[in-house]
Every structure is written in C-alpha cells, then in structure tokens.
Amino acid sequence: MGQDDDLFESLRLELRRGSLILAVLASLRSEQYGYSLRVALSAVGVEMEESTLYPLLRRLESQGLLDSEWREEERRRKRFYRLSSRGEAMLARLAAEWRGLSASLEKML
C-alpha cells in the first residue's frame, strides 16, 4: 500500500468510528446478544470486528446507554443488550444530529 492508501485507511476508520456508535444504538432498540448484533449490522452493510464491538458495548453500558442481562440460550450463557431509557433519548438526539449533518454534507458533496 502506498502513502495515500495508508492515509485513506486512517481517515476512513476515523469517519466510521462515530457512525458505528449510532448503528449499534439503533440496532439495540430490540434486544440482541453480541453475535446476533454483528450479524444484524453486517446484513445492512455495517461490518464490525469483535475486537471493536465488545469494547464498544461495554463502554456504552458503562455510560448508562445500554442495559444488559446474562441468560442461558441454546445451552450457552449469552449477554443480551438493549437500549436503556437514557440510551433511547441519546439515540434520538444523535439521530437528529446525524440527519442534519448528513443533509449538509450531501449539499456540499
């Protein structure tokens, strides 16, 4: 890879970081566990590595945006995540911000 490819990849990752948070919050309006969340995100074109997803889930939970619960399903313990009431309010605010920013950028691009 050349210098421009390296720079592009760095900027691409920076651009994706904020949108991944929004995608995870939006997907967790309905309860899911980590793997099912990765599959749901992938189905709409949002790819995310486990090494990115699980730390993000823990951080969002520590910020009070997610609630989680351990349960046994299919003979395995799984941690299920869902938006908390604070998370629902934050998602609404972030979605409004995203829509405004996206509309402005579309005019410029």
Biopython code that builds the backbone (N, CA, C, O; Angstrom):
import numpy as np
from Bio.PDB.StructureBuilder import StructureBuilder

atoms = [
    (1, "MET", "N", (0.846, -1.195, 0.000)),
    (1, "MET", "CA", (0.000, 0.000, 0.000)),
    (1, "MET", "C", (0.879, 1.241, 0.000)),
    (1, "MET", "O", (1.922, 1.280, 0.653)),
    (2, "GLY", "N", (0.453, 2.233, -0.726)),
    (2, "GLY", "CA", (1.188, 3.475, -0.770)),
    (2, "GLY", "C", (0.788, 4.405, 0.359)),
    (2, "GLY", "O", (-0.091, 4.104, 1.167)),
    (3, "GLN", "N", (1.462, 5.543, 0.389)),
    (3, "GLN", "CA", (1.169, 6.539, 1.438)),
    (3, "GLN", "C", (-0.280, 6.995, 1.398)),
    (3, "GLN", "O", (-0.917, 7.128, 2.443)),
    (4, "ASP", "N", (-0.805, 7.237, 0.204)),
    (4, "ASP", "CA", (-2.196, 7.688, 0.094)),
    (4, "ASP", "C", (-3.172, 6.609, 0.552)),
    (4, "ASP", "O", (-4.212, 6.922, 1.132)),
    (5, "ASP", "N", (-2.850, 5.357, 0.299)),
    (5, "ASP", "CA", (-3.702, 4.264, 0.761)),
    (5, "ASP", "C", (-3.711, 4.200, 2.283)),
    (5, "ASP", "O", (-4.761, 4.004, 2.895)),
    (6, "ASP", "N", (-2.550, 4.366, 2.886)),
    (6, "ASP", "CA", (-2.456, 4.365, 4.349)),
    (6, "ASP", "C", (-3.257, 5.523, 4.942)),
    (6, "ASP", "O", (-3.988, 5.354, 5.919)),
    (7, "LEU", "N", (-3.108, 6.692, 4.338)),
    (7, "LEU", "CA", (-3.835, 7.868, 4.817)),
    (7, "LEU", "C", (-5.338, 7.675, 4.659)),
    (7, "LEU", "O", (-6.109, 7.991, 5.565)),
    (8, "PHE", "N", (-5.755, 7.153, 3.496)),
    (8, "PHE", "CA", (-7.174, 6.896, 3.274)),
    (8, "PHE", "C", (-7.721, 5.958, 4.342)),
    (8, "PHE", "O", (-8.781, 6.213, 4.915)),
    (9, "GLU", "N", (-7.001, 4.873, 4.610)),
    (9, "GLU", "CA", (-7.470, 3.891, 5.594)),
    (9, "GLU", "C", (-7.597, 4.521, 6.977)),
    (9, "GLU", "O", (-8.558, 4.245, 7.695)),
    (10, "SER", "N", (-6.662, 5.344, 7.350)),
    (10, "SER", "CA", (-6.705, 6.033, 8.639)),
    (10, "SER", "C", (-7.913, 6.964, 8.721)),
    (10, "SER", "O", (-8.633, 6.967, 9.720)),
    (11, "LEU", "N", (-8.131, 7.745, 7.682)),
    (11, "LEU", "CA", (-9.263, 8.676, 7.655)),
    (11, "LEU", "C", (-10.594, 7.934, 7.574)),
    (11, "LEU", "O", (-11.583, 8.360, 8.169)),
    (12, "ARG", "N", (-10.616, 6.827, 6.839)),
    (12, "ARG", "CA", (-11.834, 6.019, 6.725)),
    (12, "ARG", "C", (-12.237, 5.472, 8.092)),
    (12, "ARG", "O", (-13.411, 5.511, 8.459)),
    (13, "LEU", "N", (-11.264, 4.965, 8.841)),
    (13, "LEU", "CA", (-11.555, 4.430, 10.173)),
    (13, "LEU", "C", (-12.064, 5.519, 11.105)),
    (13, "LEU", "O", (-12.977, 5.289, 11.899)),
    (14, "GLU", "N", (-11.478, 6.699, 11.008)),
    (14, "GLU", "CA", (-11.915, 7.823, 11.836)),
    (14, "GLU", "C", (-13.353, 8.222, 11.488)),
    (14, "GLU", "O", (-14.156, 8.508, 12.377)),
    (15, "LEU", "N", (-13.664, 8.239, 10.210)),
    (15, "LEU", "CA", (-15.005, 8.581, 9.745)),
    (15, "LEU", "C", (-16.036, 7.551, 10.217)),
    (15, "LEU", "O", (-17.147, 7.914, 10.604)),
    (16, "ARG", "N", (-15.666, 6.278, 10.183)),
    (16, "ARG", "CA", (-16.582, 5.201, 10.573)),
    (16, "ARG", "C", (-16.853, 5.157, 12.068)),
    (16, "ARG", "O", (-17.940, 4.754, 12.482)),
    (17, "ARG", "N", (-15.887, 5.564, 12.887)),
    (17, "ARG", "CA", (-15.983, 5.382, 14.333)),
    (17, "ARG", "C", (-17.291, 5.930, 14.912)),
    (17, "ARG", "O", (-17.981, 5.213, 15.637)),
    (18, "GLY", "N", (-17.637, 7.145, 14.618)),
    (18, "GLY", "CA", (-18.867, 7.739, 15.140)),
    (18, "GLY", "C", (-20.122, 7.094, 14.578)),
    (18, "GLY", "O", (-21.126, 6.961, 15.278)),
    (19, "SER", "N", (-20.065, 6.696, 13.319)),
    (19, "SER", "CA", (-21.249, 6.083, 12.726)),
    (19, "SER", "C", (-21.484, 4.687, 13.291)),
    (19, "SER", "O", (-22.627, 4.229, 13.321)),
    (20, "LEU", "N", (-20.442, 4.002, 13.736)),
    (20, "LEU", "CA", (-20.611, 2.686, 14.344)),
    (20, "LEU", "C", (-21.392, 2.789, 15.650)),
    (20, "LEU", "O", (-22.226, 1.932, 15.945)),
    (21, "ILE", "N", (-21.130, 3.822, 16.424)),
    (21, "ILE", "CA", (-21.862, 4.042, 17.672)),
    (21, "ILE", "C", (-23.345, 4.210, 17.368)),
    (21, "ILE", "O", (-24.192, 3.596, 18.017)),
    (22, "LEU", "N", (-23.647, 5.026, 16.400)),
    (22, "LEU", "CA", (-25.041, 5.254, 16.023)),
    (22, "LEU", "C", (-25.691, 3.961, 15.522)),
    (22, "LEU", "O", (-26.845, 3.684, 15.848)),
    (23, "ALA", "N", (-24.967, 3.179, 14.742)),
    (23, "ALA", "CA", (-25.501, 1.922, 14.220)),
    (23, "ALA", "C", (-25.796, 0.933, 15.350)),
    (23, "ALA", "O", (-26.830, 0.265, 15.339)),
    (24, "VAL", "N", (-24.894, 0.842, 16.320)),
    (24, "VAL", "CA", (-25.101, -0.076, 17.446)),
    (24, "VAL", "C", (-26.302, 0.366, 18.276)),
    (24, "VAL", "O", (-27.152, -0.453, 18.625)),
    (25, "LEU", "N", (-26.372, 1.651, 18.590)),
    (25, "LEU", "CA", (-27.511, 2.143, 19.380)),
    (25, "LEU", "C", (-28.829, 1.885, 18.649)),
    (25, "LEU", "O", (-29.796, 1.429, 19.259)),
    (26, "ALA", "N", (-28.873, 2.171, 17.359)),
    (26, "ALA", "CA", (-30.105, 1.969, 16.591)),
    (26, "ALA", "C", (-30.488, 0.492, 16.545)),
    (26, "ALA", "O", (-31.669, 0.153, 16.618)),
    (27, "SER", "N", (-29.496, -0.383, 16.425)),
    (27, "SER", "CA", (-29.771, -1.818, 16.352)),
    (27, "SER", "C", (-30.256, -2.379, 17.676)),
    (27, "SER", "O", (-30.949, -3.396, 17.700)),
    (28, "LEU", "N", (-29.904, -1.732, 18.773)),
    (28, "LEU", "CA", (-30.266, -2.251, 20.086)),
    (28, "LEU", "C", (-31.584, -1.688, 20.615)),
    (28, "LEU", "O", (-31.857, -1.752, 21.814)),
    (29, "ARG", "N", (-32.398, -1.137, 19.716)),
    (29, "ARG", "CA", (-33.769, -0.815, 20.103)),
    (29, "ARG", "C", (-34.510, -2.113, 20.402)),
    (29, "ARG", "O", (-35.466, -2.136, 21.177)),
    (30, "SER", "N", (-34.048, -3.198, 19.770)),
    (30, "SER", "CA", (-34.551, -4.528, 20.126)),
    (30, "SER", "C", (-33.373, -5.325, 20.684)),
    (30, "SER", "O", (-32.240, -5.199, 20.221)),
    (31, "GLU", "N", (-33.666, -6.132, 21.671)),
    (31, "GLU", "CA", (-32.632, -6.856, 22.409)),
    (31, "GLU", "C", (-31.861, -7.833, 21.516)),
    (31, "GLU", "O", (-32.438, -8.537, 20.687)),
    (32, "GLN", "N", (-30.534, -7.853, 21.716)),
    (32, "GLN", "CA", (-29.680, -8.764, 20.968)),
    (32, "GLN", "C", (-28.463, -9.117, 21.810)),
    (32, "GLN", "O", (-28.111, -8.402, 22.748)),
    (33, "TYR", "N", (-27.831, -10.222, 21.463)),
    (33, "TYR", "CA", (-26.541, -10.536, 22.070)),
    (33, "TYR", "C", (-25.466, -10.220, 21.037)),
    (33, "TYR", "O", (-25.777, -9.939, 19.879)),
    (34, "GLY", "N", (-24.211, -10.265, 21.450)),
    (34, "GLY", "CA", (-23.124, -9.786, 20.604)),
    (34, "GLY", "C", (-23.095, -10.348, 19.199)),
    (34, "GLY", "O", (-23.032, -9.594, 18.229)),
    (35, "TYR", "N", (-23.139, -11.672, 19.080)),
    (35, "TYR", "CA", (-23.057, -12.266, 17.752)),
    (35, "TYR", "C", (-24.251, -11.888, 16.883)),
    (35, "TYR", "O", (-24.083, -11.557, 15.709)),
    (36, "SER", "N", (-25.455, -11.935, 17.449)),
    (36, "SER", "CA", (-26.651, -11.590, 16.658)),
    (36, "SER", "C", (-26.598, -10.125, 16.232)),
    (36, "SER", "O", (-27.090, -9.771, 15.161)),
    (37, "LEU", "N", (-26.007, -9.284, 17.060)),
    (37, "LEU", "CA", (-25.847, -7.873, 16.704)),
    (37, "LEU", "C", (-24.882, -7.725, 15.530)),
    (37, "LEU", "O", (-25.149, -6.968, 14.596)),
    (38, "ARG", "N", (-23.757, -8.448, 15.576)),
    (38, "ARG", "CA", (-22.801, -8.410, 14.455)),
    (38, "ARG", "C", (-23.458, -8.850, 13.161)),
    (38, "ARG", "O", (-23.235, -8.243, 12.114)),
    (39, "VAL", "N", (-24.275, -9.911, 13.222)),
    (39, "VAL", "CA", (-24.957, -10.418, 12.032)),
    (39, "VAL", "C", (-25.954, -9.382, 11.509)),
    (39, "VAL", "O", (-26.030, -9.142, 10.304)),
    (40, "ALA", "N", (-26.720, -8.767, 12.422)),
    (40, "ALA", "CA", (-27.710, -7.755, 12.014)),
    (40, "ALA", "C", (-27.030, -6.548, 11.381)),
    (40, "ALA", "O", (-27.498, -6.030, 10.367)),
    (41, "LEU", "N", (-25.938, -6.105, 11.970)),
    (41, "LEU", "CA", (-25.203, -4.967, 11.402)),
    (41, "LEU", "C", (-24.638, -5.325, 10.031)),
    (41, "LEU", "O", (-24.727, -4.539, 9.088)),
    (42, "SER", "N", (-24.063, -6.509, 9.931)),
    (42, "SER", "CA", (-23.488, -6.958, 8.665)),
    (42, "SER", "C", (-24.547, -7.044, 7.570)),
    (42, "SER", "O", (-24.272, -6.740, 6.409)),
    (43, "ALA", "N", (-25.754, -7.456, 7.940)),
    (43, "ALA", "CA", (-26.839, -7.598, 6.968)),
    (43, "ALA", "C", (-27.211, -6.275, 6.311)),
    (43, "ALA", "O", (-27.726, -6.260, 5.193)),
    (44, "VAL", "N", (-26.952, -5.159, 7.001)),
    (44, "VAL", "CA", (-27.250, -3.848, 6.414)),
    (44, "VAL", "C", (-25.983, -3.142, 5.938)),
    (44, "VAL", "O", (-26.005, -1.950, 5.634)),
    (45, "GLY", "N", (-24.874, -3.891, 5.876)),
    (45, "GLY", "CA", (-23.641, -3.344, 5.313)),
    (45, "GLY", "C", (-22.714, -2.680, 6.306)),
    (45, "GLY", "O", (-21.774, -1.996, 5.901)),
    (46, "VAL", "N", (-22.950, -2.862, 7.608)),
    (46, "VAL", "CA", (-22.072, -2.279, 8.628)),
    (46, "VAL", "C", (-21.250, -3.410, 9.235)),
    (46, "VAL", "O", (-21.709, -4.118, 10.131)),
    (47, "GLU", "N", (-20.035, -3.566, 8.734)),
    (47, "GLU", "CA", (-19.151, -4.625, 9.221)),
    (47, "GLU", "C", (-18.419, -4.128, 10.464)),
    (47, "GLU", "O", (-17.963, -2.986, 10.527)),
    (48, "MET", "N", (-18.320, -5.028, 11.459)),
    (48, "MET", "CA", (-17.625, -4.647, 12.683)),
    (48, "MET", "C", (-16.949, -5.883, 13.265)),
    (48, "MET", "O", (-17.581, -6.927, 13.431)),
    (49, "GLU", "N", (-15.678, -5.758, 13.568)),
    (49, "GLU", "CA", (-14.922, -6.847, 14.176)),
    (49, "GLU", "C", (-15.335, -7.000, 15.637)),
    (49, "GLU", "O", (-15.761, -6.038, 16.276)),
    (50, "GLU", "N", (-15.205, -8.222, 16.158)),
    (50, "GLU", "CA", (-15.495, -8.464, 17.575)),
    (50, "GLU", "C", (-14.638, -7.581, 18.463)),
    (50, "GLU", "O", (-15.090, -7.098, 19.501)),
    (51, "SER", "N", (-13.387, -7.374, 18.043)),
    (51, "SER", "CA", (-12.458, -6.573, 18.842)),
    (51, "SER", "C", (-12.876, -5.108, 18.927)),
    (51, "SER", "O", (-12.380, -4.370, 19.778)),
    (52, "THR", "N", (-13.773, -4.690, 18.063)),
    (52, "THR", "CA", (-14.343, -3.344, 18.112)),
    (52, "THR", "C", (-15.685, -3.363, 18.838)),
    (52, "THR", "O", (-15.967, -2.490, 19.660)),
    (53, "LEU", "N", (-16.506, -4.359, 18.530)),
    (53, "LEU", "CA", (-17.865, -4.400, 19.045)),
    (53, "LEU", "C", (-17.939, -4.563, 20.561)),
    (53, "LEU", "O", (-18.617, -3.786, 21.234)),
    (54, "TYR", "N", (-17.255, -5.557, 21.100)),
    (54, "TYR", "CA", (-17.421, -5.845, 22.532)),
    (54, "TYR", "C", (-16.914, -4.727, 23.440)),
    (54, "TYR", "O", (-17.585, -4.402, 24.420)),
    (55, "PRO", "N", (-15.762, -4.127, 23.157)),
    (55, "PRO", "CA", (-15.375, -2.961, 23.976)),
    (55, "PRO", "C", (-16.375, -1.801, 23.844)),
    (55, "PRO", "O", (-16.633, -1.087, 24.813)),
    (56, "LEU", "N", (-16.931, -1.621, 22.643)),
    (56, "LEU", "CA", (-17.926, -0.567, 22.439)),
    (56, "LEU", "C", (-19.177, -0.848, 23.265)),
    (56, "LEU", "O", (-19.716, 0.061, 23.896)),
    (57, "LEU", "N", (-19.643, -2.089, 23.268)),
    (57, "LEU", "CA", (-20.812, -2.443, 24.075)),
    (57, "LEU", "C", (-20.556, -2.180, 25.560)),
    (57, "LEU", "O", (-21.417, -1.632, 26.248)),
    (58, "ARG", "N", (-19.386, -2.564, 26.052)),
    (58, "ARG", "CA", (-19.066, -2.332, 27.463)),
    (58, "ARG", "C", (-19.015, -0.836, 27.783)),
    (58, "ARG", "O", (-19.485, -0.397, 28.832)),
    (59, "ARG", "N", (-18.437, -0.063, 26.861)),
    (59, "ARG", "CA", (-18.352, 1.390, 27.090)),
    (59, "ARG", "C", (-19.734, 2.031, 27.095)),
    (59, "ARG", "O", (-20.030, 2.855, 27.960)),
    (60, "LEU", "N", (-20.580, 1.662, 26.139)),
    (60, "LEU", "CA", (-21.932, 2.223, 26.087)),
    (60, "LEU", "C", (-22.737, 1.834, 27.322)),
    (60, "LEU", "O", (-23.543, 2.622, 27.818)),
    (61, "GLU", "N", (-22.516, 0.615, 27.818)),
    (61, "GLU", "CA", (-23.205, 0.199, 29.038)),
    (61, "GLU", "C", (-22.696, 1.001, 30.236)),
    (61, "GLU", "O", (-23.488, 1.427, 31.076)),
    (62, "SER", "N", (-21.389, 1.207, 30.317)),
    (62, "SER", "CA", (-20.829, 1.967, 31.447)),
    (62, "SER", "C", (-21.292, 3.422, 31.417)),
    (62, "SER", "O", (-21.323, 4.084, 32.454)),
    (63, "GLN", "N", (-21.650, 3.922, 30.240)),
    (63, "GLN", "CA", (-22.170, 5.288, 30.103)),
    (63, "GLN", "C", (-23.673, 5.357, 30.381)),
    (63, "GLN", "O", (-24.271, 6.431, 30.318)),
    (64, "GLY", "N", (-24.273, 4.218, 30.687)),
    (64, "GLY", "CA", (-25.695, 4.184, 31.021)),
    (64, "GLY", "C", (-26.619, 4.155, 29.812)),
    (64, "GLY", "O", (-27.824, 4.368, 29.948)),
    (65, "LEU", "N", (-26.060, 3.892, 28.619)),
    (65, "LEU", "CA", (-26.878, 3.901, 27.405)),
    (65, "LEU", "C", (-27.466, 2.536, 27.076)),
    (65, "LEU", "O", (-28.423, 2.435, 26.309)),
    (66, "LEU", "N", (-26.894, 1.487, 27.656)),
    (66, "LEU", "CA", (-27.369, 0.127, 27.432)),
    (66, "LEU", "C", (-27.621, -0.563, 28.758)),
    (66, "LEU", "O", (-26.969, -0.275, 29.762)),
    (67, "ASP", "N", (-28.570, -1.473, 28.745)),
    (67, "ASP", "CA", (-28.777, -2.405, 29.846)),
    (67, "ASP", "C", (-28.386, -3.774, 29.307)),
    (67, "ASP", "O", (-28.544, -4.042, 28.116)),
    (68, "SER", "N", (-27.872, -4.648, 30.186)),
    (68, "SER", "CA", (-27.540, -5.995, 29.738)),
    (68, "SER", "C", (-27.960, -7.008, 30.784)),
    (68, "SER", "O", (-28.156, -6.683, 31.955)),
    (69, "GLU", "N", (-28.090, -8.234, 30.332)),
    (69, "GLU", "CA", (-28.519, -9.315, 31.209)),
    (69, "GLU", "C", (-27.934, -10.621, 30.677)),
    (69, "GLU", "O", (-28.012, -10.907, 29.483)),
    (70, "TRP", "N", (-27.344, -11.412, 31.584)),
    (70, "TRP", "CA", (-26.853, -12.743, 31.212)),
    (70, "TRP", "C", (-28.015, -13.721, 31.258)),
    (70, "TRP", "O", (-28.780, -13.747, 32.222)),
    (71, "ARG", "N", (-28.141, -14.535, 30.195)),
    (71, "ARG", "CA", (-29.163, -15.577, 30.147)),
    (71, "ARG", "C", (-28.598, -16.786, 29.430)),
    (71, "ARG", "O", (-27.652, -16.692, 28.648)),
    (72, "GLU", "N", (-29.204, -17.920, 29.719)),
    (72, "GLU", "CA", (-28.813, -19.130, 29.010)),
    (72, "GLU", "C", (-29.749, -19.321, 27.832)),
    (72, "GLU", "O", (-30.971, -19.272, 27.972)),
    (73, "GLU", "N", (-29.157, -19.537, 26.675)),
    (73, "GLU", "CA", (-29.927, -19.797, 25.459)),
    (73, "GLU", "C", (-29.151, -20.808, 24.644)),
    (73, "GLU", "O", (-27.942, -20.671, 24.459)),
    (74, "GLU", "N", (-29.844, -21.821, 24.159)),
    (74, "GLU", "CA", (-29.190, -22.881, 23.393)),
    (74, "GLU", "C", (-28.019, -23.475, 24.178)),
    (74, "GLU", "O", (-26.957, -23.748, 23.619)),
    (75, "ARG", "N", (-28.230, -23.671, 25.482)),
    (75, "ARG", "CA", (-27.247, -24.270, 26.393)),
    (75, "ARG", "C", (-25.973, -23.456, 26.554)),
    (75, "ARG", "O", (-24.942, -23.981, 26.977)),
    (76, "ARG", "N", (-26.045, -22.186, 26.220)),
    (76, "ARG", "CA", (-24.889, -21.300, 26.384)),
    (76, "ARG", "C", (-25.330, -20.029, 27.068)),
    (76, "ARG", "O", (-26.424, -19.518, 26.828)),
    (77, "ARG", "N", (-24.446, -19.519, 27.935)),
    (77, "ARG", "CA", (-24.740, -18.236, 28.561)),
    (77, "ARG", "C", (-24.393, -17.117, 27.584)),
    (77, "ARG", "O", (-23.299, -17.079, 27.021)),
    (78, "LYS", "N", (-25.336, -16.219, 27.397)),
    (78, "LYS", "CA", (-25.138, -15.102, 26.469)),
    (78, "LYS", "C", (-25.548, -13.822, 27.172)),
    (78, "LYS", "O", (-26.473, -13.805, 27.985)),
    (79, "ARG", "N", (-24.848, -12.763, 26.845)),
    (79, "ARG", "CA", (-25.171, -11.460, 27.403)),
    (79, "ARG", "C", (-26.035, -10.720, 26.392)),
    (79, "ARG", "O", (-25.602, -10.448, 25.272)),
    (80, "PHE", "N", (-27.243, -10.402, 26.791)),
    (80, "PHE", "CA", (-28.181, -9.694, 25.929)),
    (80, "PHE", "C", (-28.151, -8.210, 26.258)),
    (80, "PHE", "O", (-28.146, -7.821, 27.426)),
    (81, "TYR", "N", (-28.130, -7.395, 25.226)),
    (81, "TYR", "CA", (-28.072, -5.940, 25.368)),
    (81, "TYR", "C", (-29.330, -5.307, 24.796)),
    (81, "TYR", "O", (-29.932, -5.821, 23.853)),
    (82, "ARG", "N", (-29.712, -4.186, 25.382)),
    (82, "ARG", "CA", (-30.852, -3.410, 24.896)),
    (82, "ARG", "C", (-30.632, -1.959, 25.322)),
    (82, "ARG", "O", (-29.993, -1.691, 26.340)),
    (83, "LEU", "N", (-31.160, -1.042, 24.545)),
    (83, "LEU", "CA", (-31.069, 0.367, 24.923)),
    (83, "LEU", "C", (-31.746, 0.602, 26.262)),
    (83, "LEU", "O", (-32.821, 0.062, 26.525)),
    (84, "SER", "N", (-31.124, 1.396, 27.095)),
    (84, "SER", "CA", (-31.769, 1.850, 28.325)),
    (84, "SER", "C", (-32.644, 3.053, 27.962)),
    (84, "SER", "O", (-32.610, 3.519, 26.823)),
    (85, "SER", "N", (-33.408, 3.546, 28.898)),
    (85, "SER", "CA", (-34.220, 4.733, 28.602)),
    (85, "SER", "C", (-33.301, 5.916, 28.279)),
    (85, "SER", "O", (-33.613, 6.730, 27.410)),
    (86, "ARG", "N", (-32.179, 6.007, 28.975)),
    (86, "ARG", "CA", (-31.201, 7.065, 28.662)),
    (86, "ARG", "C", (-30.640, 6.857, 27.254)),
    (86, "ARG", "O", (-30.415, 7.822, 26.523)),
    (87, "GLY", "N", (-30.415, 5.600, 26.879)),
    (87, "GLY", "CA", (-29.911, 5.287, 25.543)),
    (87, "GLY", "C", (-30.909, 5.655, 24.458)),
    (87, "GLY", "O", (-30.526, 6.150, 23.398)),
    (88, "GLU", "N", (-32.189, 5.413, 24.721)),
    (88, "GLU", "CA", (-33.223, 5.789, 23.743)),
    (88, "GLU", "C", (-33.237, 7.291, 23.513)),
    (88, "GLU", "O", (-33.340, 7.751, 22.376)),
    (89, "ALA", "N", (-33.133, 8.052, 24.593)),
    (89, "ALA", "CA", (-33.119, 9.520, 24.474)),
    (89, "ALA", "C", (-31.864, 9.978, 23.732)),
    (89, "ALA", "O", (-31.929, 10.877, 22.894)),
    (90, "MET", "N", (-30.718, 9.356, 24.042)),
    (90, "MET", "CA", (-29.473, 9.735, 23.380)),
    (90, "MET", "C", (-29.511, 9.370, 21.899)),
    (90, "MET", "O", (-29.034, 10.136, 21.061)),
    (91, "LEU", "N", (-30.075, 8.205, 21.569)),
    (91, "LEU", "CA", (-30.199, 7.812, 20.164)),
    (91, "LEU", "C", (-31.031, 8.833, 19.405)),
    (91, "LEU", "O", (-30.670, 9.205, 18.289)),
    (92, "ALA", "N", (-32.125, 9.291, 19.975)),
    (92, "ALA", "CA", (-32.972, 10.283, 19.298)),
    (92, "ALA", "C", (-32.180, 11.565, 19.027)),
    (92, "ALA", "O", (-32.266, 12.139, 17.941)),
    (93, "ARG", "N", (-31.424, 12.000, 20.008)),
    (93, "ARG", "CA", (-30.628, 13.225, 19.835)),
    (93, "ARG", "C", (-29.521, 13.036, 18.790)),
    (93, "ARG", "O", (-29.309, 13.895, 17.934)),
    (94, "LEU", "N", (-28.826, 11.909, 18.873)),
    (94, "LEU", "CA", (-27.742, 11.648, 17.923)),
    (94, "LEU", "C", (-28.278, 11.457, 16.506)),
    (94, "LEU", "O", (-27.651, 11.896, 15.543)),
    (95, "ALA", "N", (-29.433, 10.806, 16.374)),
    (95, "ALA", "CA", (-30.025, 10.604, 15.048)),
    (95, "ALA", "C", (-30.398, 11.939, 14.414)),
    (95, "ALA", "O", (-30.193, 12.138, 13.216)),
    (96, "ALA", "N", (-30.938, 12.844, 15.204)),
    (96, "ALA", "CA", (-31.278, 14.177, 14.687)),
    (96, "ALA", "C", (-30.011, 14.911, 14.245)),
    (96, "ALA", "O", (-29.991, 15.570, 13.205)),
    (97, "GLU", "N", (-28.968, 14.787, 15.042)),
    (97, "GLU", "CA", (-27.681, 15.415, 14.692)),
    (97, "GLU", "C", (-27.131, 14.809, 13.405)),
    (97, "GLU", "O", (-26.665, 15.533, 12.525)),
    (98, "TRP", "N", (-27.183, 13.487, 13.293)),
    (98, "TRP", "CA", (-26.693, 12.782, 12.108)),
    (98, "TRP", "C", (-27.452, 13.226, 10.855)),
    (98, "TRP", "O", (-26.847, 13.492, 9.817)),
    (99, "ARG", "N", (-28.784, 13.302, 10.962)),
    (99, "ARG", "CA", (-29.587, 13.691, 9.801)),
    (99, "ARG", "C", (-29.249, 15.106, 9.332)),
    (99, "ARG", "O", (-29.144, 15.363, 8.133)),
    (100, "GLY", "N", (-29.080, 16.013, 10.284)),
    (100, "GLY", "CA", (-28.726, 17.386, 9.915)),
    (100, "GLY", "C", (-27.351, 17.464, 9.275)),
    (100, "GLY", "O", (-27.166, 18.141, 8.263)),
    (101, "LEU", "N", (-26.391, 16.772, 9.866)),
    (101, "LEU", "CA", (-25.030, 16.778, 9.329)),
    (101, "LEU", "C", (-24.987, 16.110, 7.959)),
    (101, "LEU", "O", (-24.338, 16.603, 7.036)),
    (102, "SER", "N", (-25.677, 14.995, 7.839)),
    (102, "SER", "CA", (-25.712, 14.271, 6.575)),
    (102, "SER", "C", (-26.327, 15.124, 5.461)),
    (102, "SER", "O", (-25.810, 15.152, 4.344)),
    (103, "ALA", "N", (-27.421, 15.814, 5.760)),
    (103, "ALA", "CA", (-28.061, 16.683, 4.769)),
    (103, "ALA", "C", (-27.120, 17.801, 4.338)),
    (103, "ALA", "O", (-27.034, 18.132, 3.155)),
    (104, "SER", "N", (-26.420, 18.374, 5.300)),
    (104, "SER", "CA", (-25.471, 19.443, 4.963)),
    (104, "SER", "C", (-24.328, 18.929, 4.108)),
    (104, "SER", "O", (-23.938, 19.577, 3.136)),
    (105, "LEU", "N", (-23.789, 17.772, 4.460)),
    (105, "LEU", "CA", (-22.689, 17.206, 3.684)),
    (105, "LEU", "C", (-23.123, 16.823, 2.279)),
    (105, "LEU", "O", (-22.369, 16.998, 1.321)),
    (106, "GLU", "N", (-24.351, 16.296, 2.155)),
    (106, "GLU", "CA", (-24.849, 15.934, 0.828)),
    (106, "GLU", "C", (-24.909, 17.165, -0.087)),
    (106, "GLU", "O", (-24.633, 17.065, -1.283)),
    (107, "LYS", "N", (-25.264, 18.311, 0.470)),
    (107, "LYS", "CA", (-25.300, 19.552, -0.328)),
    (107, "LYS", "C", (-23.906, 19.924, -0.819)),
    (107, "LYS", "O", (-23.739, 20.440, -1.925)),
    (108, "MET", "N", (-22.908, 19.655, 0.019)),
    (108, "MET", "CA", (-21.537, 20.020, -0.303)),
    (108, "MET", "C", (-20.879, 19.025, -1.258)),
    (108, "MET", "O", (-20.054, 19.406, -2.088)),
    (109, "LEU", "N", (-21.244, 17.763, -1.136)),
    (109, "LEU", "CA", (-20.599, 16.728, -1.945)),
    (109, "LEU", "C", (-21.221, 16.638, -3.324)),
    (109, "LEU", "O", (-20.799, 15.817, -4.139)),
]
sb = StructureBuilder()
sb.init_structure("model")
sb.init_model(0)
sb.init_chain("A")
sb.init_seg("    ")
for serial, (resi, resn, name, xyz) in enumerate(atoms, 1):
    if name == "N":
        sb.init_residue(resn, " ", resi, " ")
    sb.init_atom(name, np.array(xyz, "f"), 0.0, 1.0, " ", f" {name:<3s}", serial, name[0])
structure = sb.get_structure()
